[in-house]
Amino acid sequence: AWAALSLFLFAPYIIARDKCSVDSPSAQRALGERLLKEGGDASHAVACLRSALSFAEKSGDGQMKGEIQSLLADALEASGDVAAAEKILRKMMVDFPHSAVPFFKLGNIKKNAEDWNEAIGLYKRTLVLMPTLASARVNLAMCYRALRRFDDAIAEYRQAVKDAPTRADIFVNFGVTLDSAGKMEESEEAYRRAIKLDPLLYQAYFNLGVLLSESLKRREDGVA
């Protein structure tokens, strides 16, 4: 009896989590987007964006539909439903075959799952559609590094720093890969370039310090 009473008492709360707290499609989209940006309740964001997407599909507004699908995929991933996020993104690939967005986002999902080869294919497709998207190129390089394909990773980083020469974080990641490939001098140069671009970037100082310490140790061991 208590279990039945508890279900009755808490049922409105459970239902509310599956329903957006605002009614108009524009407000639903805005709330879902805000919850995502602020790291709020991802389940509530999903409910709001599903409602907004339903309206967009009925209205026939293709651009609105694509934008909301992209947000919904992010919300689903944030809520832990990666399979549903992947399903949305694969549908976007069919609906919007010339958009780099679904390929890039699904690439990120596959990279996070350490499915390196599938991620590589998705990032390559992304770069066919948007060749100067530095984030896709960096992520592609990370996949190559994970597979110890250092020459391929370095080639992608060289292009990435041309496409985004002011992004200090890319130089830090480039330095890590150069270090892994045994290219110590180039690694040091990459870290110093990152520090020049962003003097407050702690990771660049830390990585450079580790690199210099290891280089000194190797020299001392060689002398000994």
C-alpha positions as CSV (number, residue, x, y, z in Angstrom):
1,A,0.0,0.0,0.0
2,W,2.8,2.4,0.9
3,A,4.5,1.6,-2.4
4,A,1.3,2.5,-4.3
5,L,0.9,5.7,-2.3
6,S,4.5,6.7,-2.9
7,L,4.1,6.2,-6.6
8,F,0.9,8.3,-6.5
9,L,2.6,11.1,-4.6
10,F,5.7,11.3,-6.7
11,A,4.1,10.6,-10.1
12,P,3.6,14.3,-11.0
13,Y,7.2,14.9,-10.4
14,I,8.3,12.0,-12.6
15,I,6.0,13.1,-15.4
16,A,7.2,16.7,-15.1
17,R,10.8,15.5,-15.9
18,D,9.5,14.3,-19.3
19,K,7.7,17.5,-20.1
20,C,9.1,20.9,-20.9
21,S,8.3,23.6,-18.3
22,V,7.5,26.2,-21.0
23,D,4.9,26.0,-23.8
24,S,5.9,27.9,-26.9
25,P,8.4,26.3,-29.3
26,S,10.7,29.3,-29.3
27,A,10.8,29.3,-25.5
28,Q,11.3,25.5,-25.4
29,R,14.3,25.8,-27.7
30,A,15.7,28.7,-25.8
31,L,15.4,26.9,-22.5
32,G,16.9,23.7,-23.8
33,E,19.8,25.7,-25.2
34,R,20.3,27.6,-22.0
35,L,20.3,24.4,-19.9
36,L,22.9,22.9,-22.2
37,K,25.1,26.0,-22.0
38,E,24.9,26.3,-18.2
39,G,25.2,22.6,-17.5
40,G,21.7,22.3,-16.2
41,D,19.2,19.4,-16.2
42,A,20.1,17.6,-19.4
43,S,16.9,15.5,-19.2
44,H,14.8,18.6,-19.0
45,A,16.8,20.0,-22.0
46,V,15.9,16.9,-23.9
47,A,12.2,17.2,-23.2
48,C,12.2,20.9,-24.3
49,L,14.2,20.2,-27.4
50,R,12.0,17.3,-28.4
51,S,9.0,19.5,-28.2
52,A,10.6,22.2,-30.2
53,L,11.8,19.7,-32.8
54,S,8.2,18.4,-33.2
55,F,7.0,21.9,-34.0
56,A,9.9,22.5,-36.5
57,E,9.2,19.2,-38.3
58,K,5.5,20.1,-38.6
59,S,6.3,23.6,-39.8
60,G,8.6,22.4,-42.6
61,D,11.4,24.7,-41.6
62,G,14.4,22.7,-42.6
63,Q,17.0,25.1,-41.1
64,M,15.2,25.2,-37.7
65,K,14.9,21.5,-37.7
66,G,18.6,20.9,-38.3
67,E,19.6,23.4,-35.6
68,I,17.3,21.8,-33.0
69,Q,18.4,18.3,-34.0
70,S,22.0,19.3,-33.4
71,L,21.1,20.7,-29.9
72,L,19.0,17.7,-29.1
73,A,21.9,15.4,-29.9
74,D,24.1,17.4,-27.5
75,A,21.4,17.1,-24.8
76,L,20.9,13.4,-25.3
77,E,24.7,12.8,-25.0
78,A,24.8,15.0,-21.9
79,S,22.0,13.0,-20.4
80,G,23.9,9.8,-21.0
81,D,21.8,8.5,-23.9
82,V,24.6,8.2,-26.4
83,A,22.8,5.7,-28.6
84,A,19.9,8.2,-29.1
85,A,22.3,11.0,-29.8
86,E,24.0,8.9,-32.4
87,K,20.6,8.0,-34.0
88,I,19.7,11.7,-34.3
89,L,23.1,12.5,-35.8
90,R,22.9,9.7,-38.4
91,K,19.4,11.0,-39.3
92,M,21.0,14.5,-39.8
93,M,23.6,13.0,-42.1
94,V,20.7,11.8,-44.4
95,D,18.7,15.0,-44.1
96,F,21.6,17.4,-44.4
97,P,24.4,15.5,-46.3
98,H,26.3,18.7,-47.0
99,S,26.5,19.8,-43.4
100,A,29.7,19.0,-41.5
101,V,28.0,19.3,-38.1
102,P,26.6,15.7,-37.7
103,F,29.8,14.1,-39.0
104,F,31.9,16.2,-36.6
105,K,29.7,15.6,-33.6
106,L,29.4,11.9,-34.2
107,G,33.2,11.8,-34.6
108,N,33.5,13.3,-31.2
109,I,31.2,10.6,-29.7
110,K,33.3,7.9,-31.3
111,K,36.5,9.5,-30.2
112,N,35.3,9.6,-26.6
113,A,34.4,5.9,-26.9
114,E,37.9,5.3,-28.2
115,D,36.5,3.9,-31.5
116,W,39.4,5.5,-33.3
117,N,39.0,4.2,-36.8
118,E,35.3,5.1,-37.1
119,A,36.1,8.6,-35.6
120,I,38.9,9.0,-38.2
121,G,36.4,8.3,-41.0
122,L,33.9,10.8,-39.6
123,Y,36.5,13.5,-39.1
124,K,37.8,13.0,-42.7
125,R,34.3,13.5,-44.0
126,T,33.9,16.6,-41.8
127,L,37.0,18.1,-43.3
128,V,35.8,17.3,-46.9
129,L,32.8,19.4,-46.1
130,M,34.6,22.1,-44.0
131,P,38.4,21.9,-44.7
132,T,39.4,24.7,-42.3
133,L,37.6,23.4,-39.3
134,A,40.6,23.2,-37.0
135,S,38.9,21.4,-34.2
136,A,38.0,18.5,-36.5
137,R,41.6,18.4,-37.7
138,V,43.0,18.4,-34.2
139,N,40.6,15.6,-33.1
140,L,41.6,13.6,-36.2
141,A,45.3,14.1,-35.2
142,M,44.4,12.9,-31.6
143,C,42.9,9.7,-33.1
144,Y,46.1,9.1,-35.2
145,R,48.2,9.6,-32.1
146,A,46.1,7.1,-30.1
147,L,46.9,4.6,-32.9
148,R,50.6,5.6,-32.8
149,R,50.3,6.9,-36.3
150,F,52.6,9.8,-35.5
151,D,53.5,10.9,-39.0
152,D,49.8,11.2,-39.9
153,A,49.0,13.1,-36.6
154,I,51.9,15.5,-37.2
155,A,50.7,16.2,-40.7
156,E,47.3,17.1,-39.4
157,Y,48.6,19.3,-36.7
158,R,50.8,21.2,-39.2
159,Q,47.7,22.0,-41.2
160,A,45.7,22.8,-38.0
161,V,48.2,25.5,-36.9
162,K,48.0,27.0,-40.3
163,D,44.2,27.1,-40.2
164,A,44.2,28.5,-36.6
165,P,47.6,30.1,-35.9
166,T,46.4,31.9,-32.8
167,R,45.0,28.9,-30.9
168,A,47.5,28.2,-28.1
169,D,45.7,24.9,-27.2
170,I,46.5,23.4,-30.6
171,F,50.2,24.1,-30.1
172,V,50.1,22.4,-26.7
173,N,48.5,19.3,-28.3
174,F,50.9,19.4,-31.2
175,G,53.8,19.5,-28.7
176,V,52.5,16.4,-26.9
177,T,52.4,14.5,-30.2
178,L,55.9,15.7,-31.3
179,D,57.2,14.6,-27.9
180,S,55.6,11.1,-28.4
181,A,57.2,10.9,-31.8
182,G,60.6,11.7,-30.3
183,K,60.8,15.2,-31.9
184,M,62.0,17.0,-28.7
185,E,63.2,20.2,-30.2
186,E,60.1,20.7,-32.2
187,S,58.0,19.8,-29.2
188,E,59.8,22.5,-27.1
189,E,59.2,25.0,-29.9
190,A,55.4,24.2,-30.0
191,Y,55.1,24.7,-26.2
192,R,57.0,28.0,-26.4
193,R,54.7,29.1,-29.2
194,A,51.7,28.3,-27.0
195,I,53.1,30.3,-24.1
196,K,53.7,33.3,-26.4
197,L,50.1,33.1,-27.6
198,D,48.7,32.6,-24.1
199,P,51.0,33.5,-21.2
200,L,48.5,32.2,-18.7
201,L,48.2,28.7,-20.2
202,Y,49.3,26.5,-17.4
203,Q,49.4,23.3,-19.4
204,A,52.0,24.7,-21.8
205,Y,54.3,25.6,-18.9
206,F,53.8,22.3,-17.2
207,N,54.5,20.3,-20.4
208,L,57.5,22.4,-21.3
209,G,58.9,21.9,-17.8
210,V,58.5,18.1,-18.0
211,L,60.1,18.1,-21.4
212,L,63.1,20.1,-20.3
213,S,63.5,18.0,-17.2
214,E,63.5,14.8,-19.2
215,S,66.0,16.2,-21.7
216,L,68.3,17.2,-18.9
217,K,68.1,13.8,-17.3
218,R,68.9,12.1,-20.6
219,R,72.0,14.4,-21.1
220,E,73.2,13.6,-17.6
221,D,72.7,9.9,-18.1
222,G,74.6,10.1,-21.3
223,V,77.5,11.9,-19.6
224,A,77.5,9.4,-16.8
